[in-house]
Amino acid sequence: TQAELDMENGDEATYESNLMRIRNYHVVTTAALPWMTGTGVNPLLRAGYLVRRNDELKKKRQQQQQEGECEENFIENNAVVGGVMEGVFLDAKEFEDPIVVQSSSSALSPTRFNNINVNPVVSPSPSCCSLDYSCFSLSEEDTTGKNVSLLAGNELTMGQPHEELTGEVTLVVPWLVERSDRDMLYGGNVFENMEEQEVFIRRWLADDAGMPVEAEELKILFYPARYHKYYNSIFALGDICDLIPNNTADVCILEEPEHLNWYRAPGSSSWTSKFCHCVGVIHTNYKAYARDHAPAGFLAAPLLAGVNSLVVQANCHKVVKLSGVLQEFVPGGEVVENVHGIREVFLKEGLRRATTKKALNKEKYADRRGVYFIGKLLWAKGFDLLLELETYYRHKTGEHFDIDIYGSGPDEEEIKRAFNGGLSEEGNGGILYSFMGSSRQQQPLPVNFMGRLDHSKLAGDFYSVFVNPSLTEVLCTTTAEAIAMGKWVVIPSHPSNAFFEQFPNCLMYRSRRGFVSQLKTALENDPPPLSDELAQLLSWDAATMRVVTAAAISERDAARSHRINRAKEGKTLKMKKVISGFFNTASSKEESSSVSNHVASYGSINATATKPLPVQ
């Protein structure tokens, strides 16, 4: 409306969505280390950098308070009798710059953490220990009331200042209750209890990520979960919200909100009713996975997309998509922003490579141009495309290109057979992959499967070219890491790779012919070094500021959402009255009372059936 367009502070963030001040955070994810997947590593790093940010804000607030006390003492000691001394006093909470929102259109010893105080975990109740309970369940209130709204109605426009927050940051991760699940996902790193896994996570954050202070301050909360082999995913056993104390619930960052809410116990409350501000970060293109690799994908994909949209709208105030390749979740109410970063070790390697080249007068690394891929071994990651590219490269050049593949996954044995000249069996996607589309035995390709390894271990001059043909990625972390290390990156021109176009060592192709040309360029030339500005874009410091900005909701958007919600509620109420008139002659007052009683009864029944799980 015109009133919304004319709002004086319409572009400023609402109080609830303003992350420029000290906030309590819960970062909730679907995976945990040592499963080195994107949803295991990136949420941990996000939580660590939020701890660092809160520490910086606390120091700044303390400095402002000290300056304020000095100024107050100066005024008291220099009071003017009968006059007025003018001055500006900064409140402790007002040292941050306001957010302007764009419209919607040191090393730790091995025993350092042996005596950690682990947060209690809720054990699953008998009714919630199976993945067989209701899927995609939403209560009547969630689907018809204010929680369907992206902005949760007037809760964002009428927020009042809360008590001073402590700035706690909690990482909420799954604990696999079955030993067999831990054996499958964690390999040699199998933990007997949550305390051992917590020590591993903290030590990795301190040593590998170089954040020892943050590793001590970060809180870790486990929720009981099971691994589902068919979906290659982890699902919670019970309601995660019940594990989080109300007095610490402030800002929640749901890493993969659709995944977290596919399996919810009936009657579970939405995340938006628990937290002041809930941000959903979309990592994975599940619609593409379903379309290309699920049985009857042409039917499963649109159905899954609809469910994803429903559960995301019901549980998020703001939706952040890592790239534009993802489906639409909230029409007109979502942003596309890369809110991920990479560890300092990769940026330091890029600086080292650039310095080494200058010292050697740009000596050619003819024997150091190894080609590699690193990632999860799934057909969905583009291994069928890699087979085609190998074939076409040989067709154009007379030989295949050598490549080392790092990683592991559920399709590992089948992929190995395909690259070693054999025919793969029918995979999960119902697709029979055969080399060159032929039914006869083929010549093995010059491919080495190297097993699982941390990408940072590939620093050095041996590998210079990273190839990633996947078209199902949203924003590939390993691609960003390879770019930061100063390696050539050969990737398809695709919406999921749009962020990487700005980097000079990124070579994009639009066809198989283009791939051959770009790979030959990479094998014959040294990659250019990154400028300081481009390197900074890849850092987690920059990514943290991007998430602060992307999570904000403007006053104008909040007002618009509130108006739309009111209109929807009015239409729903009118429809209920029309429908009720066909079946009975009760007065509107009596009908309203009847509906209210029915909803209250429905809520009490579900509340009884889904009591909070007992704390051990």
JOCORZI-V37787 format. One record per backbone hydrogen bond with DSSP energy under -0.5 kcal/mol. NH is the residue of the N-H (numbers start at 0). CO is the residue of the C=O. If there is no record, write none. Layout:
nh-><NH,NH>
co-><CO,CO>
//
This chain:
nh-><4,5,6,9,11,12,13,17,17,18,20,24,25,26,27,27,28,30,34,35,36,39,40,41,44,45,46,47,48,49,50,51,52,53,54,55,56,57,58,59,60,61,62,63,64,65,66,67,68,69,70,71,72,73,74,75,76,77,77,78,80,82,85,88,89,90,93,100,100,111,113,115,117,118,122,122,127,128,132,135,142,143,144,147,148,151,154,155,157,169,170,171,171,172,172,174,175,176,176,181,182,183,184,185,186,188,189,190,196,197,198,199,200,201,202,203,204,205,206,207,208,210,214,215,215,216,217,218,220,222,223,224,225,227,228,231,232,234,236,237,239,241,242,243,244,247,248,248,249,250,251,252,253,253,254,254,255,255,256,259,260,261,262,263,267,272,273,274,275,276,278,279,280,280,281,281,282,284,285,288,289,290,291,292,293,296,298,299,300,302,303,304,305,306,307,308,309,310,311,312,313,314,314,315,316,317,318,319,320,320,321,325,332,334,336,336,338,341,345,346,347,348,349,350,351,352,353,354,355,356,357,358,359,360,361,365,367,369,371,372,374,376,377,380,381,382,382,383,385,386,387,388,389,390,391,392,393,394,395,396,397,402,403,404,405,405,406,410,411,414,415,416,417,418,419,420,421,423,426,429,432,433,436,437,441,444,446,447,449,449,450,456,457,458,463,464,465,466,466,467,479,480,481,482,483,484,485,486,487,488,489,490,490,491,492,493,496,497,499,500,500,501,502,505,506,506,507,508,514,515,516,517,518,519,520,521,522,523,524,534,535,536,537,537,538,539,542,543,544,545,546,547,548,549,550,551,554,555,557,558,559,560,561,562,563,564,565,566,567,568,569,570,571,572,573,574,575,576,577,578,579,580,581,581,582,582,583,590,591,592,593,594,595,596,597,598,599,600,601,602,603,604,605,606,607,608,609,610,615>
co-><0,1,3,6,8,98,552,13,14,16,17,167,250,169,25,252,171,38,31,33,34,36,36,37,40,41,42,43,44,45,46,47,48,49,50,51,52,53,54,55,56,57,58,59,60,61,62,63,64,65,66,67,68,69,70,71,72,73,74,75,78,79,83,86,87,88,90,10,98,108,110,112,115,219,120,613,124,125,129,261,138,139,140,144,145,148,151,152,153,24,218,26,169,170,220,222,173,174,224,177,178,179,180,181,182,185,187,188,192,193,194,195,196,197,198,199,200,201,202,203,203,204,210,211,212,212,213,168,170,172,121,174,234,232,226,227,227,225,223,235,237,238,239,240,242,244,244,245,247,23,276,25,251,278,27,252,253,280,253,255,256,258,258,261,264,269,270,270,249,249,251,317,253,278,279,319,280,471,283,284,285,286,287,288,289,293,295,295,296,298,299,300,301,302,303,304,305,306,307,308,309,310,311,311,277,277,332,279,318,334,281,322,329,318,320,334,336,537,342,342,343,344,345,346,347,348,349,350,351,352,353,354,355,357,356,363,364,461,464,403,405,407,375,377,378,377,378,378,381,382,383,384,385,386,387,388,389,390,391,392,393,445,370,447,372,403,450,376,408,410,411,412,413,414,415,417,416,432,430,426,430,431,433,434,420,418,444,402,404,447,404,453,454,455,369,369,487,371,464,489,475,476,477,478,479,480,482,481,463,504,465,488,506,467,508,491,493,494,496,496,497,498,499,502,488,504,505,490,510,511,512,513,514,515,516,517,518,519,520,530,531,532,533,534,535,341,538,539,540,541,542,543,544,545,546,548,11,9,553,554,555,556,557,558,559,560,561,562,563,564,565,566,567,568,569,570,571,572,573,574,575,576,577,578,578,579,579,586,587,588,589,590,591,592,593,594,595,596,597,598,599,600,601,602,603,604,605,607,120>
//
